[in-house]
Amino acid sequence: MRHDAHAGHNGHTEQVHHETHSAAHSPGKAGWAMAVQATLHCLTGCAIGEVLGMVVGTALGWGNVPTTILAIVLAFFLGYSLTLRGVRKAGVDFRTAFRVALTADTLSIAVMELIDNGVIALWPAALDARLDDVLFWGSLALSLVAAFVITVPVNRWMIGRGKGHAVVHQYHH
């Protein structure tokens, strides 16, 4: 949303709130702050799905491929669900909210999952670690940190073009 088209309304009663809100629509540090916030939001869904998938697959004795597939599916499902919930809270119908969640999160979740699972796959013995192994939790934690660090600039790039979580942001008014 362009701020110049947004600035003329009288919806903000406090100048401080308006300045804070204006910063969210402008490039620079506010753009990075929004990217970090969007990535943390994405990381929450991805991490829950990833951990749940890895724990379930490992506990059931599944092989690496089915466990990884389950973790990825759950990461996407939970990532989309968190966004869907927030947009629906704003009073948006399900179909529109679903499209917003897909548009806002697909690239972010895909990058996060690629990095996260790539780190796990390349880490010696991480795929074979068991739930009671420090390597399991350590490699998973570090893979999520790496995914976060690499995904922030991707989200910043999308937000700067009015895509990704910039689309979700317009429903928070």
Accessible surface in RSA format (square Angstrom, percent):
REM  Atomic radii and reference values for relative SASA: ProtOr
REM  Chains: A
REM  Algorithm: Lee & Richards
REM  Probe-radius: 1.40
REM  Slices: 20
REM RES _ NUM      All-atoms   Total-Side   Main-Chain    Non-polar    All polar
REM                ABS   REL    ABS   REL    ABS   REL    ABS   REL    ABS   REL
RES MET A   1   112.00  58.0  55.69  36.9  56.31 134.1  71.75  61.0  40.25  53.3
RES ARG A   2   162.16  68.1 151.38  77.2  10.78  25.7  77.71 106.2  84.45  51.2
RES HIS A   3    47.93  26.2  42.83  29.8   5.10  13.1  27.44  28.3  20.49  23.8
RES ASP A   4   102.72  72.0  74.03  73.7  28.70  67.9  46.84 110.2  55.89  55.7
RES ALA A   5    78.94  72.6  37.84  58.4  41.10  93.5  48.33  68.1  30.61  81.1
RES HIS A   6    22.88  12.5  16.87  11.7   6.00  15.4  16.31  16.8   6.57   7.6
RES ALA A   7    40.60  37.3  27.25  42.0  13.36  30.4  27.28  38.4  13.32  35.3
RES GLY A   8    68.96  85.0   0.00   N/A  68.96  85.0  44.11 121.0  24.85  55.7
RES HIS A   9    77.59  42.4  56.27  39.1  21.32  54.6  60.85  62.7  16.75  19.5
RES ASN A  10   143.12  98.7 117.98 114.0  25.14  60.5  38.02  91.5 105.10 101.6
RES GLY A  11    59.89  73.9   0.00   N/A  59.89  73.9  32.42  89.0  27.46  61.5
RES HIS A  12    38.66  21.1  17.22  12.0  21.44  54.8  15.60  16.1  23.06  26.8
RES THR A  13   132.73  94.4  93.08  94.4  39.65  94.5  77.83 104.5  54.90  83.0
RES GLU A  14   111.25  63.9 105.57  79.9   5.68  13.5  36.25  70.1  74.99  61.2
RES GLN A  15   119.36  66.7 107.22  78.4  12.14  28.9  51.59 109.8  67.77  51.4
RES VAL A  16   108.30  71.3 108.05  97.8   0.25   0.6 108.05  93.9   0.25   0.7
RES HIS A  17    94.24  51.5  90.21  62.7   4.03  10.3  62.35  64.3  31.89  37.1
RES HIS A  18    36.40  19.9  36.40  25.3   0.00   0.0  28.57  29.4   7.84   9.1
RES GLU A  19    98.13  56.3  90.86  68.7   7.27  17.3  35.24  68.2  62.89  51.3
RES THR A  20    90.29  64.2  81.20  82.3   9.09  21.7  68.10  91.5  22.19  33.5
RES HIS A  21    16.72   9.1  11.54   8.0   5.18  13.3   5.51   5.7  11.21  13.0
RES SER A  22    24.40  20.6  22.78  30.4   1.62   3.7  20.95  44.6   3.45   4.8
RES ALA A  23    43.18  39.7  38.75  59.8   4.43  10.1  42.92  60.4   0.26   0.7
RES ALA A  24    27.79  25.6  18.83  29.1   8.96  20.4  21.87  30.8   5.92  15.7
RES HIS A  25    38.25  20.9   8.58   6.0  29.67  75.9   8.95   9.2  29.30  34.1
RES SER A  26    47.00  39.7  41.10  54.9   5.90  13.6  33.57  71.5  13.43  18.8
RES PRO A  27   112.43  81.9  94.22  85.9  18.22  66.2  98.04  80.9  14.39  89.4
RES GLY A  28    35.98  44.4   0.00   N/A  35.98  44.4  34.67  95.2   1.31   2.9
RES LYS A  29   186.73  91.1 176.76 108.5   9.97  23.7 121.02 108.9  65.71  70.0
RES ALA A  30    22.29  20.5  10.86  16.8  11.43  26.0  16.93  23.8   5.36  14.2
RES GLY A  31     3.20   3.9   0.00   N/A   3.20   3.9   3.20   8.8   0.00   0.0
RES TRP A  32   118.55  47.6 118.34  57.3   0.22   0.5  95.38  50.9  23.18  37.6
RES ALA A  33    61.75  56.8  49.84  76.9  11.92  27.1  57.05  80.3   4.70  12.4
RES MET A  34    21.38  11.1  18.16  12.0   3.22   7.7  20.63  17.5   0.75   1.0
RES ALA A  35     0.00   0.0   0.00   0.0   0.00   0.0   0.00   0.0   0.00   0.0
RES VAL A  36    57.43  37.8  57.43  52.0   0.00   0.0  57.43  49.9   0.00   0.0
RES GLN A  37   126.39  70.7 123.64  90.4   2.75   6.6  38.63  82.2  87.76  66.6
RES ALA A  38     3.81   3.5   0.81   1.2   3.01   6.8   3.52   5.0   0.30   0.8
RES THR A  39     0.00   0.0   0.00   0.0   0.00   0.0   0.00   0.0   0.00   0.0
RES LEU A  40    89.16  49.7  87.87  62.9   1.28   3.2  88.17  61.9   0.99   2.7
RES HIS A  41    59.36  32.4  52.31  36.4   7.06  18.1  48.08  49.5  11.29  13.1
RES CYS A  42     1.92   1.4   0.06   0.1   1.86   4.4   1.88   4.8   0.04   0.0
RES LEU A  43    33.29  18.5  33.29  23.8   0.00   0.0  33.29  23.4   0.00   0.0
RES THR A  44    65.41  46.5  59.25  60.1   6.15  14.7  42.01  56.4  23.40  35.4
RES GLY A  45     0.03   0.0   0.00   N/A   0.03   0.0   0.03   0.1   0.00   0.0
RES CYS A  46     0.02   0.0   0.02   0.0   0.00   0.0   0.02   0.0   0.00   0.0
RES ALA A  47    21.72  20.0  21.72  33.5   0.00   0.0  21.72  30.6   0.00   0.0
RES ILE A  48    90.71  51.6  84.76  63.1   5.95  14.3  90.47  65.1   0.24   0.7
RES GLY A  49     0.00   0.0   0.00   N/A   0.00   0.0   0.00   0.0   0.00   0.0
RES GLU A  50     0.00   0.0   0.00   0.0   0.00   0.0   0.00   0.0   0.00   0.0
RES VAL A  51    44.82  29.5  44.82  40.6   0.00   0.0  44.82  38.9   0.00   0.0
RES LEU A  52    81.85  45.6  80.10  57.3   1.74   4.4  81.44  57.2   0.41   1.1
RES GLY A  53     0.00   0.0   0.00   N/A   0.00   0.0   0.00   0.0   0.00   0.0
RES MET A  54    12.54   6.5  12.54   8.3   0.00   0.0  12.54  10.7   0.00   0.0
RES VAL A  55    41.99  27.6  41.99  38.0   0.00   0.0  41.99  36.5   0.00   0.0
RES VAL A  56    51.39  33.8  48.50  43.9   2.89   7.0  51.39  44.7   0.00   0.0
RES GLY A  57     0.00   0.0   0.00   N/A   0.00   0.0   0.00   0.0   0.00   0.0
RES THR A  58    36.54  26.0  21.98  22.3  14.56  34.7  17.85  24.0  18.69  28.2
RES ALA A  59    69.66  64.1  32.73  50.5  36.94  84.0  40.26  56.7  29.40  77.9
RES LEU A  60   111.04  61.8  81.92  58.6  29.12  73.2  86.80  61.0  24.23  65.2
RES GLY A  61    65.56  80.9   0.00   N/A  65.56  80.9  34.14  93.7  31.43  70.4
RES TRP A  62   112.15  45.0  90.42  43.8  21.73  51.0  77.08  41.1  35.06  56.9
RES GLY A  63    42.39  52.3   0.00   N/A  42.39  52.3  34.77  95.4   7.62  17.1
RES ASN A  64    58.44  40.3  50.76  49.1   7.68  18.5  13.48  32.5  44.95  43.4
RES VAL A  65   105.30  69.3 101.71  92.1   3.59   8.6 104.42  90.7   0.88   2.4
RES PRO A  66    62.69  45.7  57.28  52.2   5.41  19.7  60.72  50.1   1.97  12.2
RES THR A  67     8.89   6.3   8.89   9.0   0.00   0.0   8.10  10.9   0.79   1.2
RES THR A  68    29.47  21.0  29.47  29.9   0.00   0.0  24.35  32.7   5.12   7.7
RES ILE A  69    98.18  55.9  97.55  72.7   0.63   1.5  98.18  70.7   0.00   0.0
RES LEU A  70    40.80  22.7  37.89  27.1   2.90   7.3  40.65  28.6   0.14   0.4
RES ALA A  71     0.00   0.0   0.00   0.0   0.00   0.0   0.00   0.0   0.00   0.0
RES ILE A  72    53.56  30.5  53.56  39.9   0.00   0.0  53.56  38.6   0.00   0.0
RES VAL A  73    86.16  56.7  82.20  74.4   3.96   9.5  85.15  74.0   1.01   2.7
RES LEU A  74    36.11  20.1  36.11  25.8   0.00   0.0  36.11  25.4   0.00   0.0
RES ALA A  75     0.00   0.0   0.00   0.0   0.00   0.0   0.00   0.0   0.00   0.0
RES PHE A  76    46.52  23.3  46.52  28.8   0.00   0.0  46.52  28.2   0.00   0.0
RES PHE A  77   125.16  62.6 120.66  74.7   4.50  11.7 124.56  75.5   0.59   1.7
RES LEU A  78    41.54  23.1  41.53  29.7   0.01   0.0  41.53  29.2   0.01   0.0
RES GLY A  79     1.65   2.0   0.00   N/A   1.65   2.0   1.00   2.7   0.65   1.5
RES TYR A  80    37.17  17.4  37.17  21.2   0.00   0.0  30.19  22.7   6.98   8.6
RES SER A  81    36.36  30.7  31.11  41.5   5.25  12.1  24.55  52.3  11.81  16.5
RES LEU A  82    47.17  26.3  41.77  29.9   5.40  13.6  42.05  29.5   5.13  13.8
RES THR A  83     2.75   2.0   0.09   0.1   2.66   6.3   2.47   3.3   0.28   0.4
RES LEU A  84    31.19  17.4  31.19  22.3   0.00   0.0  31.19  21.9   0.00   0.0
RES ARG A  85   144.85  60.8 138.35  70.5   6.50  15.5  63.48  86.8  81.36  49.3
RES GLY A  86    28.54  35.2   0.00   N/A  28.54  35.2  23.89  65.6   4.65  10.4
RES VAL A  87     0.00   0.0   0.00   0.0   0.00   0.0   0.00   0.0   0.00   0.0
RES ARG A  88   107.48  45.1  96.85  49.4  10.63  25.3  19.26  26.3  88.22  53.5
RES LYS A  89   160.17  78.1 122.35  75.1  37.82  90.1  89.78  80.8  70.39  75.0
RES ALA A  90    52.68  48.4  10.76  16.6  41.91  95.3  24.39  34.4  28.28  74.9
RES GLY A  91    69.30  85.5   0.00   N/A  69.30  85.5  36.59 100.4  32.70  73.2
RES VAL A  92    18.54  12.2  13.56  12.3   4.98  12.0  18.54  16.1   0.00   0.0
RES ASP A  93    80.28  56.2  71.86  71.5   8.42  19.9  45.86 107.9  34.42  34.3
RES PHE A  94   113.17  56.6 109.89  68.1   3.28   8.5 109.89  66.6   3.28   9.4
RES ARG A  95   173.62  72.9 169.27  86.3   4.35  10.4  56.27  76.9 117.35  71.1
RES THR A  96    38.88  27.7  38.88  39.4   0.00   0.0  24.08  32.3  14.80  22.4
RES ALA A  97     0.00   0.0   0.00   0.0   0.00   0.0   0.00   0.0   0.00   0.0
RES PHE A  98    86.57  43.3  86.57  53.6   0.00   0.0  86.57  52.5   0.00   0.0
RES ARG A  99   128.67  54.0 127.47  65.0   1.20   2.9  62.11  84.9  66.55  40.3
RES VAL A 100     8.84   5.8   7.42   6.7   1.42   3.4   8.73   7.6   0.11   0.3
RES ALA A 101     0.54   0.5   0.54   0.8   0.00   0.0   0.54   0.8   0.00   0.0
RES LEU A 102    62.39  34.7  60.63  43.4   1.76   4.4  60.87  42.7   1.52   4.1
RES THR A 103    81.54  58.0  59.14  60.0  22.40  53.4  43.49  58.4  38.05  57.5
RES ALA A 104     0.08   0.1   0.00   0.0   0.08   0.2   0.00   0.0   0.08   0.2
RES ASP A 105     1.12   0.8   1.12   1.1   0.00   0.0   0.57   1.3   0.54   0.5
RES THR A 106    58.50  41.6  58.50  59.3   0.00   0.0  54.63  73.4   3.87   5.8
RES LEU A 107    77.17  43.0  73.64  52.7   3.53   8.9  75.00  52.7   2.17   5.8
RES SER A 108     0.00   0.0   0.00   0.0   0.00   0.0   0.00   0.0   0.00   0.0
RES ILE A 109     0.24   0.1   0.24   0.2   0.00   0.0   0.24   0.2   0.00   0.0
RES ALA A 110    39.84  36.6  33.62  51.9   6.22  14.2  36.01  50.7   3.83  10.1
RES VAL A 111    27.33  18.0  25.78  23.3   1.55   3.7  27.23  23.7   0.10   0.3
RES MET A 112     0.00   0.0   0.00   0.0   0.00   0.0   0.00   0.0   0.00   0.0
RES GLU A 113     6.66   3.8   5.63   4.3   1.03   2.4   5.87  11.4   0.79   0.6
RES LEU A 114   129.73  72.3 120.87  86.5   8.86  22.3 126.91  89.1   2.83   7.6
RES ILE A 115    36.37  20.7  33.96  25.3   2.41   5.8  36.19  26.1   0.18   0.5
RES ASP A 116     0.00   0.0   0.00   0.0   0.00   0.0   0.00   0.0   0.00   0.0
RES ASN A 117    19.68  13.6  16.75  16.2   2.93   7.1  15.62  37.6   4.07   3.9
RES GLY A 118    25.87  31.9   0.00   N/A  25.87  31.9  25.04  68.7   0.84   1.9
RES VAL A 119    42.01  27.6  37.02  33.5   4.99  12.0  40.19  34.9   1.82   4.9
RES ILE A 120     4.59   2.6   4.59   3.4   0.00   0.0   4.59   3.3   0.00   0.0
RES ALA A 121    60.06  55.2  38.37  59.2  21.69  49.3  38.37  54.0  21.69  57.5
RES LEU A 122   152.66  85.0 130.17  93.1  22.48  56.5 132.99  93.4  19.67  52.9
RES TRP A 123    78.38  31.5  69.07  33.4   9.32  21.9  61.16  32.6  17.22  27.9
RES PRO A 124   112.23  81.8  96.64  88.1  15.58  56.6 107.72  88.9   4.51  28.0
RES ALA A 125    64.48  59.3  45.75  70.6  18.73  42.6  52.05  73.3  12.44  32.9
RES ALA A 126     4.58   4.2   0.00   0.0   4.58  10.4   0.00   0.0   4.58  12.1
RES LEU A 127    60.09  33.5  45.90  32.8  14.19  35.7  46.73  32.8  13.36  35.9
RES ASP A 128   110.36  77.3  86.07  85.7  24.29  57.4  33.88  79.7  76.48  76.3
RES ALA A 129     9.22   8.5   0.00   0.0   9.22  21.0   4.19   5.9   5.03  13.3
RES ARG A 130   168.51  70.8 168.37  85.8   0.15   0.3  54.41  74.4 114.10  69.2
RES LEU A 131    51.32  28.6  44.11  31.6   7.20  18.1  44.15  31.0   7.16  19.3
RES ASP A 132   130.54  91.4  91.61  91.2  38.94  92.1  51.87 122.1  78.67  78.5
RES ASP A 133    56.38  39.5  49.91  49.7   6.47  15.3  14.44  34.0  41.93  41.8
RES VAL A 134   128.50  84.6 123.32 111.6   5.18  12.5 126.42 109.8   2.08   5.6
RES LEU A 135    47.70  26.6  41.46  29.7   6.23  15.7  46.26  32.5   1.44   3.9
RES PHE A 136     8.52   4.3   6.54   4.1   1.97   5.1   7.17   4.3   1.34   3.8
RES TRP A 137   109.62  44.0 106.65  51.6   2.97   7.0  99.42  53.0  10.21  16.6
RES GLY A 138    28.35  35.0   0.00   N/A  28.35  35.0  27.03  74.2   1.32   3.0
RES SER A 139     1.23   1.0   1.08   1.4   0.15   0.3   0.00   0.0   1.23   1.7
RES LEU A 140     4.37   2.4   4.37   3.1   0.00   0.0   4.37   3.1   0.00   0.0
RES ALA A 141    53.45  49.1  47.14  72.7   6.32  14.4  52.35  73.7   1.11   2.9
RES LEU A 142    98.81  55.0  95.52  68.3   3.29   8.3  95.52  67.1   3.29   8.9
RES SER A 143     0.00   0.0   0.00   0.0   0.00   0.0   0.00   0.0   0.00   0.0
RES LEU A 144    20.79  11.6  20.79  14.9   0.00   0.0  20.79  14.6   0.00   0.0
RES VAL A 145    86.72  57.1  84.52  76.5   2.21   5.3  86.61  75.3   0.11   0.3
RES ALA A 146    29.96  27.5  23.52  36.3   6.44  14.7  29.80  42.0   0.16   0.4
RES ALA A 147     0.00   0.0   0.00   0.0   0.00   0.0   0.00   0.0   0.00   0.0
RES PHE A 148    41.35  20.7  41.35  25.6   0.00   0.0  41.35  25.1   0.00   0.0
RES VAL A 149    91.55  60.2  84.42  76.4   7.13  17.2  86.83  75.4   4.72  12.8
RES ILE A 150    80.56  45.8  75.13  56.0   5.43  13.1  78.51  56.5   2.04   5.5
RES THR A 151     0.00   0.0   0.00   0.0   0.00   0.0   0.00   0.0   0.00   0.0
RES VAL A 152    14.18   9.3  14.18  12.8   0.00   0.0  14.18  12.3   0.00   0.0
RES PRO A 153    63.36  46.2  58.58  53.4   4.78  17.4  59.07  48.8   4.29  26.6
RES VAL A 154    35.02  23.0  31.76  28.8   3.26   7.9  34.87  30.3   0.15   0.4
RES ASN A 155     1.07   0.7   1.02   1.0   0.04   0.1   0.62   1.5   0.44   0.4
RES ARG A 156    39.48  16.6  39.39  20.1   0.09   0.2  11.09  15.2  28.38  17.2
RES TRP A 157   132.44  53.1 127.04  61.5   5.39  12.7 119.37  63.6  13.06  21.2
RES MET A 158    10.62   5.5  10.01   6.6   0.60   1.4   2.71   2.3   7.90  10.5
RES ILE A 159    18.84  10.7  10.81   8.1   8.04  19.4  10.81   7.8   8.04  21.8
RES GLY A 160    48.86  60.3   0.00   N/A  48.86  60.3  15.74  43.2  33.13  74.2
RES ARG A 161   136.18  57.2 111.08  56.6  25.10  59.8  45.73  62.5  90.45  54.8
RES GLY A 162    39.88  49.2   0.00   N/A  39.88  49.2  20.61  56.6  19.27  43.2
RES LYS A 163   122.27  59.6 122.12  74.9   0.15   0.4  72.01  64.8  50.26  53.5
RES GLY A 164     0.66   0.8   0.00   N/A   0.66   0.8   0.00   0.0   0.66   1.5
RES HIS A 165    17.09   9.3  15.21  10.6   1.88   4.8   6.05   6.2  11.03  12.8
RES ALA A 166    17.64  16.2  10.08  15.6   7.56  17.2  11.20  15.8   6.44  17.1
RES VAL A 167    26.42  17.4  25.61  23.2   0.82   2.0  26.42  23.0   0.00   0.0
RES VAL A 168     8.61   5.7   8.61   7.8   0.00   0.0   8.61   7.5   0.00   0.0
RES HIS A 169    38.57  21.1  37.36  26.0   1.21   3.1  28.33  29.2  10.24  11.9
RES GLN A 170    82.34  46.0  66.90  48.9  15.43  36.7   7.81  16.6  74.53  56.5
RES TYR A 171    59.27  27.7  53.11  30.2   6.17  16.0  32.64  24.5  26.64  32.8
RES HIS A 172   114.69  62.7  79.00  54.9  35.69  91.3  64.47  66.4  50.22  58.4
RES HIS A 173   111.65  61.0  42.54  29.6  69.11 176.8  65.37  67.4  46.28  53.9
END  Absolute sums over single chains surface
CHAIN  1 A     9528.8       7812.7       1716.0       6697.0       2831.7
END  Absolute sums over all chains
TOTAL          9528.8       7812.7       1716.0       6697.0       2831.7
